[in-house]
């Protein structure tokens, strides 16, 4: 079914699977295009920007993902999970004379928000993080699980000793890498699997002791795709000292030019069946998705793993099923619609935020725990709940609210301080035209010249730990921390000239969900939809890539 987006005017198609689901659940068909709907979900989520704040309950100083100048009260996660407050006290009856979103907005503004999305019992010496579980000795790491000794990373899992990395899984001792999996001692590489002791690789699998290589599989001692003896490879490598900042920058540019000479597969991912999208792994029947793994029968989902039969789900997963228009729901969550931040084990809920710990059969609830048969945090019997719910939905249908996600008026996050800025970016004019708030960037707070850094890491003394540096990109101050300096010395990498959060912002460009464009294989002309169409003239289908590159 073809429609025009009510916000942008762009034509879009509603898939048959979503039409069937909406009809079975008596949900109005969407009026907004997929990109706008997903952007709204991601704008409700902030994992990468931390503010200094204080807990409204305990008054202690905390870090928070909620802006301190917002109208919301924020509790430290331990206080939020405690019995020191009672979510029942915020209950209110449903008022059929007022729109639902107006009533929910008042409830949402009154209930306390969690300062961070963390499970603190699984964290050790990892205070400067968010959206993280199972962390040890991590610093400025976001949206990650089960990592140790990692710095300045995002979207990493089951990894150790990473610096400046994004979207890595089961990796160790990696520096400045993106979309890499099961790699060890890898530098400045992208889209690689099982590649140890290498640098400057792109789209390589099972390669070891390789440098400057593209599209190789199961190779060893290759230098810019040329096979060498071990002795010659080591001699060539010894001539390149990546401990020098000038040399590292030179090698980045050299490899960037070299990589453009090669064809690439039309999407990033592997081991999939009947999938359409980008960055998809070990999944089947996933359509128009991105950053998906170990999932099945998903439609327009982004950054989800271990999920089944869902539409417009973003950021989480792990055992979820029948999710519709939800963000940050996970851990066995089931049958949720228009919800955000509901886990673990939440099921059969609609229009709820932070409705957690097995809560079920709730509608329009905020910050509740282990709840059942509640509407606007008010407790009902099962019979009362089931009698009232259809009347509320009918009222929302009459006001045009049912079937749409929460309005931006209740969202505490400015657009450029939300995850939407990574996955579905807009500039300020575009964001404000679509009704999003925009946070002013802090002005550079240093007018004096930047400290002159040694070109080579061997010339850096411990005095650097007491030196305030000036970011070459933003003009803001930053410092080198001890763990970071130790890594650079061990790995023989130079001091960065750009502040950590600016480096993460630059790396996050890989997360942008770009539109799929119909194209064709450069070799066999087989049709496909690719996010890389237009970027290169040499895109290959899966079969041609396997035959001519991997094979």
C-alpha positions as CSV (number, residue, x, y, z in Angstrom):
1,X,0.0,0.0,0.0
2,X,1.4,3.4,-1.0
3,X,1.1,6.5,1.2
4,X,2.6,9.9,1.6
5,X,4.4,10.7,4.9
6,X,2.3,13.2,6.9
7,X,5.5,14.9,8.1
8,X,7.8,15.0,5.1
9,X,5.4,14.4,2.2
10,X,7.7,11.6,0.9
11,X,5.9,8.6,-0.7
12,X,6.4,5.3,1.1
13,X,5.1,1.7,1.0
14,X,3.4,-0.2,3.8
15,X,4.4,-3.8,3.6
16,X,1.8,-6.6,3.5
17,X,3.2,-8.1,6.7
18,X,2.7,-4.9,8.6
19,X,-0.8,-4.4,7.1
20,X,-1.8,-7.9,8.2
21,X,-0.4,-7.3,11.7
22,X,-2.1,-4.0,12.1
23,X,-5.4,-5.4,11.0
24,X,-5.2,-8.3,13.3
25,X,-4.3,-6.0,16.2
26,X,-6.8,-3.3,15.2
27,X,-4.1,-0.7,14.9
28,X,-4.5,2.1,12.3
29,X,-2.1,1.9,9.4
30,X,0.9,4.3,9.8
31,X,0.8,7.9,8.5
32,X,4.6,8.4,8.8
33,X,7.3,6.9,6.6
34,X,9.7,4.3,8.1
35,X,12.6,6.7,8.5
36,X,10.6,9.3,10.4
37,X,9.1,6.6,12.7
38,X,12.5,5.1,13.5
39,X,14.0,8.5,14.0
40,X,11.4,9.2,16.6
41,X,12.2,6.0,18.5
42,X,15.9,6.7,18.5
43,X,15.3,10.3,19.7
44,X,13.8,9.0,22.9
45,X,17.2,7.3,23.7
46,X,20.5,8.8,24.8
47,X,23.4,6.6,25.6
48,X,26.4,8.7,24.7
49,X,26.0,12.1,26.4
50,X,26.5,12.2,30.2
51,X,25.6,15.2,32.3
52,X,26.6,16.1,35.9
53,X,23.5,16.1,37.9
54,X,22.1,15.2,41.3
55,X,19.7,12.5,42.5
56,X,16.3,14.1,43.3
57,X,15.7,11.5,46.0
58,X,19.1,11.2,47.7
59,X,20.6,14.5,46.6
60,X,24.0,12.9,45.9
61,X,26.0,13.9,42.8
62,X,25.5,11.6,39.9
63,X,26.0,11.3,36.1
64,X,22.8,11.3,34.1
65,X,21.7,10.8,30.5
66,X,18.8,13.2,31.2
67,X,19.6,16.9,30.8
68,X,19.8,18.5,34.2
69,X,17.9,21.6,32.9
70,X,14.9,19.5,31.9
71,X,11.7,19.5,33.9
72,X,12.2,15.9,35.0
73,X,13.3,14.5,38.3
74,X,16.0,12.0,38.0
75,X,16.9,9.2,40.5
76,X,20.2,7.4,40.7
77,X,19.6,3.9,39.3
78,X,20.1,2.3,42.8
79,X,17.5,4.7,44.3
80,X,15.1,4.1,41.4
81,X,15.3,0.3,42.0
82,X,14.9,0.7,45.8
83,X,11.8,0.6,48.0
84,X,12.4,4.3,49.0
85,X,9.6,5.4,46.7
86,X,6.3,4.0,45.5
87,X,5.2,4.3,41.9
88,X,1.6,3.8,43.0
89,X,1.5,7.3,44.5
90,X,1.6,8.7,41.0
91,X,-1.6,6.9,39.9
92,X,-4.4,8.8,38.3
93,X,-7.7,7.9,36.8
94,X,-8.2,8.1,33.0
95,X,-10.0,11.2,31.9
96,X,-12.1,10.8,28.7
97,X,-12.4,14.5,28.4
98,X,-8.7,15.0,27.7
99,X,-6.3,13.5,25.0
100,X,-4.3,10.5,26.2
101,X,-0.9,12.0,25.4
102,X,-1.8,15.1,27.5
103,X,-2.6,12.8,30.4
104,X,0.4,10.6,29.9
105,X,2.7,13.6,29.5
106,X,1.6,14.8,33.0
107,X,2.3,11.4,34.5
108,X,5.6,11.0,32.8
109,X,6.7,14.5,34.0
110,X,5.8,13.5,37.6
111,X,7.5,10.1,37.8
112,X,11.2,9.7,38.4
113,X,13.6,8.8,35.6
114,X,16.5,6.5,35.8
115,X,19.8,8.4,35.5
116,X,21.5,5.7,33.5
117,X,20.6,2.5,31.6
118,X,23.0,0.2,33.5
119,X,22.9,-2.9,35.7
120,X,25.2,-1.6,38.4
121,X,25.7,-5.0,40.1
122,X,27.5,-6.2,36.9
123,X,29.8,-3.2,36.7
124,X,33.3,-2.7,38.3
125,X,35.3,0.5,38.1
126,X,33.2,1.7,35.1
127,X,31.4,4.8,36.3
128,X,31.8,6.9,33.1
129,X,29.6,4.7,31.0
130,X,26.0,4.2,30.0
131,X,23.8,1.6,28.3
132,X,26.2,-1.0,29.6
133,X,26.1,-4.4,31.3
134,X,28.9,-6.5,32.6
135,X,31.7,-3.9,32.5
136,X,35.1,-3.9,34.2
137,X,37.6,-1.1,34.0
138,X,35.8,0.7,31.2
139,X,35.8,4.4,30.5
140,X,33.6,6.4,28.2
141,X,32.0,3.2,26.8
142,X,28.4,3.3,25.6
143,X,25.7,0.8,24.5
144,X,27.8,-2.2,25.3
145,X,27.8,-5.5,27.1
146,X,30.4,-7.7,28.8
147,X,33.6,-5.8,28.2
148,X,36.8,-5.3,30.1
149,X,39.5,-2.6,29.9
150,X,37.9,-0.7,27.0
151,X,38.2,3.1,26.3
152,X,36.2,5.4,24.1
153,X,34.0,2.8,22.4
154,X,30.3,2.3,21.5
155,X,28.2,-0.7,20.5
156,X,30.8,-3.3,21.5
157,X,30.2,-6.7,23.2
158,X,32.3,-9.4,24.8
159,X,35.6,-7.7,24.2
160,X,38.8,-6.6,25.9
161,X,41.4,-3.9,25.6
162,X,39.8,-1.8,22.9
163,X,40.4,1.9,22.2
164,X,38.4,4.0,19.8
165,X,36.3,1.2,18.4
166,X,32.6,0.9,17.4
167,X,30.4,-2.1,16.6
168,X,32.9,-4.8,17.6
169,X,32.1,-8.2,19.0
170,X,34.5,-10.7,20.7
171,X,37.6,-8.7,19.9
172,X,40.7,-7.9,21.9
173,X,43.6,-5.4,21.6
174,X,42.0,-3.5,18.8
175,X,42.5,0.2,18.0
176,X,40.4,2.5,15.7
177,X,38.3,-0.4,14.3
178,X,34.7,-0.5,13.0
179,X,32.4,-3.5,12.3
180,X,34.9,-6.1,13.3
181,X,34.3,-9.5,14.9
182,X,36.5,-12.1,16.6
183,X,39.6,-10.1,15.8
184,X,42.8,-9.7,17.9
185,X,45.5,-7.0,17.7
186,X,43.9,-5.2,14.8
187,X,44.4,-1.5,13.9
188,X,42.5,0.9,11.7
189,X,40.3,-1.7,10.1
190,X,36.7,-2.2,9.1
191,X,34.3,-5.0,8.3
192,X,36.7,-7.9,9.2
193,X,36.1,-11.3,10.8
194,X,38.7,-13.4,12.6
195,X,41.7,-11.3,11.6
196,X,44.6,-11.2,14.1
197,X,47.9,-9.2,14.1
198,X,47.0,-7.0,11.2
199,X,46.4,-3.3,10.3
200,X,44.5,-1.4,7.7
201,X,42.2,-4.1,6.5
202,X,38.8,-3.8,4.9
203,X,36.4,-6.7,4.2
204,X,38.9,-9.4,5.2
205,X,38.1,-12.8,6.7
206,X,40.5,-15.2,8.4
207,X,43.6,-13.1,7.6
208,X,46.6,-12.8,9.9
209,X,49.8,-10.8,9.6
210,X,48.4,-8.7,6.8
211,X,48.7,-4.9,6.2
212,X,46.8,-2.6,3.9
213,X,44.6,-5.4,2.4
214,X,41.1,-5.4,0.9
215,X,38.7,-8.3,0.2
216,X,41.1,-11.1,1.2
217,X,40.1,-14.4,2.8
218,X,42.4,-16.9,4.7
219,X,45.6,-15.1,3.7
220,X,48.8,-14.5,5.6
221,X,51.8,-12.2,5.1
222,X,50.1,-10.0,2.5
223,X,51.1,-6.3,2.1
224,X,48.6,-4.2,0.1
225,X,47.2,-7.4,-1.3
226,X,50.6,-8.6,-2.4
227,X,51.8,-12.0,-1.1
228,X,55.2,-11.8,0.6
229,X,57.5,-14.2,2.4
230,X,57.4,-13.8,6.1
231,X,60.8,-12.2,6.1
232,X,59.9,-9.7,3.4
233,X,56.6,-8.9,5.2
234,X,58.4,-8.2,8.5
235,X,61.0,-6.1,6.7
236,X,58.3,-4.0,5.0
237,X,56.4,-3.6,8.3
238,X,59.5,-2.5,10.2
239,X,59.8,0.4,7.8
240,X,56.5,1.8,9.0
241,X,56.5,3.2,12.5
242,X,52.9,3.7,13.5
243,X,54.1,5.3,16.8
244,X,54.5,8.5,14.8
245,X,51.4,10.6,14.4
246,X,52.6,11.9,11.0
247,X,53.2,8.3,9.8
248,X,49.9,7.1,11.1
249,X,48.0,9.8,9.3
250,X,50.0,9.2,6.1
251,X,49.1,5.5,6.3
252,X,45.4,6.2,6.8
253,X,45.3,8.3,3.6
254,X,47.4,5.7,1.7
255,X,45.0,2.9,2.6
256,X,41.9,5.0,2.0
257,X,43.0,5.6,-1.6
258,X,44.0,1.9,-2.1
259,X,40.7,0.6,-0.8
260,X,38.7,2.6,-3.4
261,X,40.2,0.4,-6.2
262,X,38.3,-2.7,-5.2
263,X,34.7,-3.9,-5.6
264,X,32.6,-4.5,-2.5
265,X,29.7,-6.7,-1.5
266,X,26.4,-4.9,-1.8
267,X,25.8,-5.1,2.0
268,X,27.8,-5.7,5.1
269,X,26.9,-9.0,6.8
270,X,27.1,-12.8,6.6
271,X,25.2,-16.0,7.1
272,X,21.8,-14.7,6.2
273,X,18.7,-16.0,4.4
274,X,16.2,-13.9,2.6
275,X,17.3,-10.6,4.2
276,X,17.3,-7.1,2.9
277,X,19.2,-4.3,4.6
278,X,22.7,-3.7,5.9
279,X,24.9,-4.9,8.7
280,X,22.9,-8.1,9.2
281,X,24.4,-11.3,10.6
282,X,23.1,-14.9,11.2
283,X,19.5,-13.9,10.5
284,X,16.6,-14.8,8.2
285,X,13.6,-13.2,6.7
286,X,14.5,-9.7,8.0
287,X,13.4,-6.9,5.7
288,X,14.6,-3.3,5.5
289,X,16.7,-3.7,8.7
290,X,20.1,-2.6,9.9
291,X,22.5,-3.8,12.6
292,X,20.6,-7.0,13.2
293,X,22.0,-10.3,14.4
294,X,20.6,-13.7,15.3
295,X,17.0,-12.6,14.4
296,X,14.1,-13.8,12.4
297,X,11.1,-12.2,10.6
298,X,11.8,-8.6,11.4
299,X,10.7,-5.5,9.5
300,X,12.2,-2.1,9.7
301,X,14.2,-2.9,12.9
302,X,17.6,-1.3,13.8
303,X,20.3,-2.3,16.3
304,X,18.5,-5.5,17.5
305,X,19.7,-8.9,18.3
306,X,18.0,-12.2,19.2
307,X,14.5,-11.0,18.2
308,X,11.5,-12.5,16.3
309,X,8.5,-11.3,14.4
310,X,8.6,-7.6,15.1
311,X,8.1,-4.3,13.4
312,X,9.9,-1.0,14.0
313,X,11.9,-2.1,17.0
314,X,15.2,-0.4,17.8
315,X,18.0,-0.8,20.2
316,X,17.9,-4.0,22.3
317,X,16.4,-7.4,21.9
318,X,17.7,-10.6,23.4
319,X,14.7,-12.9,23.3
320,X,12.0,-10.4,22.3
321,X,9.0,-11.3,20.1
322,X,6.0,-9.5,18.8
323,X,7.3,-6.0,19.3
324,X,5.7,-3.1,17.4
325,X,7.0,0.5,17.4
326,X,9.1,0.2,20.5
327,X,12.6,1.3,21.6
328,X,15.0,-0.1,24.1
329,X,12.9,-3.1,25.0
330,X,14.5,-6.5,25.7
331,X,15.3,-9.5,27.8
332,X,12.4,-11.7,26.9
333,X,9.9,-8.8,26.4
334,X,6.8,-10.0,24.5
335,X,3.9,-8.4,22.8
336,X,4.7,-4.7,23.4
337,X,3.3,-1.8,21.4
338,X,4.4,1.8,21.4
339,X,6.7,1.2,24.5
340,X,10.1,2.4,25.5
341,X,12.6,1.1,28.0
342,X,10.5,-1.9,29.2
343,X,12.5,-4.9,30.4
344,X,13.2,-7.6,31.5
345,X,10.3,-9.9,30.9
346,X,7.7,-7.2,30.3
347,X,4.8,-8.4,28.2
348,X,1.3,-7.4,26.9
349,X,1.9,-3.7,27.5
350,X,1.1,-0.6,25.4
351,X,2.2,3.0,25.6
352,X,4.4,2.4,28.6
353,X,7.9,3.8,29.5
354,X,10.2,2.2,32.0
355,X,7.6,-0.4,32.9
356,X,10.0,-3.1,34.2
357,X,10.7,-6.3,35.9
358,X,8.1,-8.6,34.5
359,X,5.3,-6.0,34.4
360,X,2.4,-7.1,32.2
361,X,-1.0,-6.0,31.1
362,X,-0.3,-2.3,31.6
363,X,-1.3,0.7,29.5
364,X,0.0,4.2,29.7
365,X,2.3,3.5,32.7
366,X,5.5,5.2,33.6
367,X,8.3,4.0,36.0
368,X,6.5,1.0,37.4
369,X,8.0,-2.2,38.6
370,X,6.4,-5.7,38.8
371,X,3.0,-4.2,37.9
372,X,-0.1,-5.8,36.4
373,X,-3.5,-4.5,35.2
374,X,-2.5,-0.8,35.6
375,X,-3.5,2.2,33.5
376,X,-1.7,5.5,34.1
377,X,-0.1,3.8,37.1
378,X,-3.5,3.2,38.7
379,X,-4.2,-0.4,39.9
380,X,-7.3,-2.2,38.5
381,X,-8.6,-5.7,38.8
382,X,-8.2,-7.9,35.8
383,X,-11.9,-7.6,35.0
384,X,-11.8,-3.8,35.4
385,X,-8.7,-3.5,33.3
386,X,-10.1,-5.6,30.4
387,X,-13.3,-3.6,30.5
388,X,-11.7,-0.1,30.5
389,X,-9.0,-0.8,27.9
390,X,-11.2,-1.0,24.8
391,X,-12.9,2.3,25.8
392,X,-9.5,4.0,26.1
393,X,-8.4,2.8,22.7
394,X,-11.7,3.9,21.2
395,X,-11.1,7.3,22.8
396,X,-7.6,7.5,21.4
397,X,-8.8,6.5,17.9
398,X,-11.3,9.4,18.1
399,X,-8.5,11.8,18.9
400,X,-6.1,10.4,16.3
401,X,-3.6,9.3,18.9
402,X,-3.8,5.5,18.8
403,X,-1.2,4.0,16.5
404,X,1.4,6.7,16.8
405,X,4.4,6.8,19.1
406,X,4.8,9.3,21.9
407,X,5.0,12.9,20.8
408,X,8.3,14.8,21.1
409,X,6.8,17.2,23.6
410,X,7.4,14.6,26.4
411,X,10.9,13.6,25.2
412,X,13.7,15.0,27.5
413,X,16.5,14.6,24.8
414,X,17.4,17.2,22.3
415,X,17.9,15.7,18.9
416,X,21.6,16.2,18.7
417,X,22.0,14.6,22.2
418,X,20.1,11.5,21.3
419,X,20.9,8.3,19.5
420,X,18.9,9.5,16.5
421,X,21.8,11.9,15.7
422,X,23.9,8.7,15.0
423,X,21.4,6.5,13.2
424,X,19.2,9.0,11.4
425,X,21.0,12.3,11.5
426,X,19.6,15.7,10.6
427,X,21.2,19.1,10.7
428,X,19.8,21.7,13.0
429,X,17.4,23.3,10.4
430,X,16.0,19.9,9.4
431,X,15.6,18.8,13.0
432,X,13.8,21.9,14.1
433,X,11.6,21.8,11.1
434,X,10.4,18.4,12.1
435,X,9.7,19.5,15.7
436,X,12.8,18.3,17.5
437,X,14.7,20.4,20.1
438,X,18.3,21.2,19.5
439,X,21.0,21.7,22.2
440,X,23.5,24.4,21.7
441,X,27.0,23.1,21.4
442,X,29.4,24.4,24.1
443,X,31.7,27.1,22.8
444,X,35.4,26.3,22.8
445,X,36.6,27.0,26.3
446,X,40.2,27.7,25.5
447,X,41.7,30.5,23.5
448,X,45.3,29.8,24.3
449,X,47.3,27.8,21.8
450,X,47.2,24.0,22.1
451,X,50.1,22.2,23.8
452,X,52.7,21.0,21.3
453,X,52.5,17.2,21.4
454,X,55.5,15.0,20.6
455,X,55.0,13.3,17.2
456,X,56.1,9.9,18.6
457,X,54.7,8.1,21.6
458,X,58.2,7.2,22.7
459,X,58.9,10.9,23.4
460,X,55.8,11.3,25.7
461,X,56.5,11.5,29.4
462,X,54.0,11.0,32.3
463,X,53.8,14.8,32.5
464,X,51.2,14.6,29.7
465,X,48.7,13.3,32.3
466,X,48.8,16.7,34.0
467,X,48.5,18.6,30.7
468,X,45.2,20.1,29.4
469,X,45.0,19.5,25.7
470,X,43.0,21.3,23.1
471,X,40.9,19.3,20.6
472,X,42.0,20.0,17.0
473,X,38.5,19.6,15.8
474,X,36.2,21.2,18.4
475,X,38.6,23.4,20.3
476,X,37.4,21.9,23.6
477,X,39.7,20.8,26.4
478,X,40.5,17.1,27.0
479,X,43.1,15.1,29.0
480,X,45.0,11.9,28.5
481,X,44.2,9.3,31.3
482,X,46.7,6.8,32.6
483,X,45.0,3.7,31.1
484,X,44.9,5.4,27.7
485,X,48.6,6.4,27.9
486,X,49.6,2.8,28.9
487,X,47.7,1.5,25.9
488,X,49.4,3.8,23.4
489,X,52.8,3.0,24.8
490,X,52.2,-0.8,24.6
491,X,50.6,-0.7,21.2
492,X,53.1,1.9,19.9
493,X,50.4,4.4,18.8
494,X,50.7,8.2,19.0
495,X,48.7,10.5,21.2
496,X,45.4,11.6,19.6
497,X,45.0,15.3,18.6
498,X,41.2,15.0,18.8
499,X,39.2,14.7,22.1
500,X,37.6,11.3,22.9
501,X,34.0,12.2,22.3
502,X,34.9,13.9,19.0
503,X,36.6,10.7,17.9
504,X,33.6,8.7,18.9
505,X,31.4,11.0,16.9
506,X,33.6,10.6,13.9
507,X,33.5,6.8,14.3
508,X,29.7,6.8,14.7
509,X,29.3,7.8,11.1
510,X,29.2,4.0,10.3
511,X,25.9,3.8,12.3
512,X,24.0,6.0,9.9
513,X,21.2,4.0,8.4
514,X,21.3,5.0,4.8
515,X,18.4,4.4,2.4
516,X,18.4,1.3,0.3
517,X,18.6,2.0,-3.4
518,X,17.7,-0.5,-6.1
519,X,20.8,-1.4,-8.0
520,X,22.4,-4.4,-9.8
521,X,25.6,-6.5,-9.6
522,X,28.5,-5.0,-11.6
523,X,29.3,-8.5,-12.9
524,X,26.1,-10.6,-13.4
525,X,23.5,-7.7,-13.3
526,X,21.5,-9.5,-10.6
527,X,19.2,-6.9,-8.9
528,X,19.6,-6.0,-5.2
529,X,18.9,-3.0,-2.9
530,X,22.0,-1.5,-1.4
531,X,22.9,1.3,1.0
532,X,26.2,1.6,-1.0
533,X,24.6,2.3,-4.4
534,X,26.0,5.5,-5.7
535,X,29.1,5.4,-3.6
536,X,30.9,3.0,-5.9
537,X,30.3,1.7,-9.4
538,X,31.6,-1.8,-8.5
539,X,29.0,-3.5,-6.2
540,X,28.8,-7.2,-6.3
541,X,26.0,-9.6,-5.4
542,X,26.6,-12.3,-2.8
543,X,27.4,-15.0,-5.3
544,X,29.9,-12.9,-7.3
545,X,31.5,-11.7,-4.2
546,X,32.0,-15.2,-2.9
547,X,33.2,-16.5,-6.3
548,X,35.5,-13.8,-7.4
549,X,36.8,-12.3,-4.1
550,X,36.5,-14.9,-1.3
551,X,36.9,-17.9,-3.6
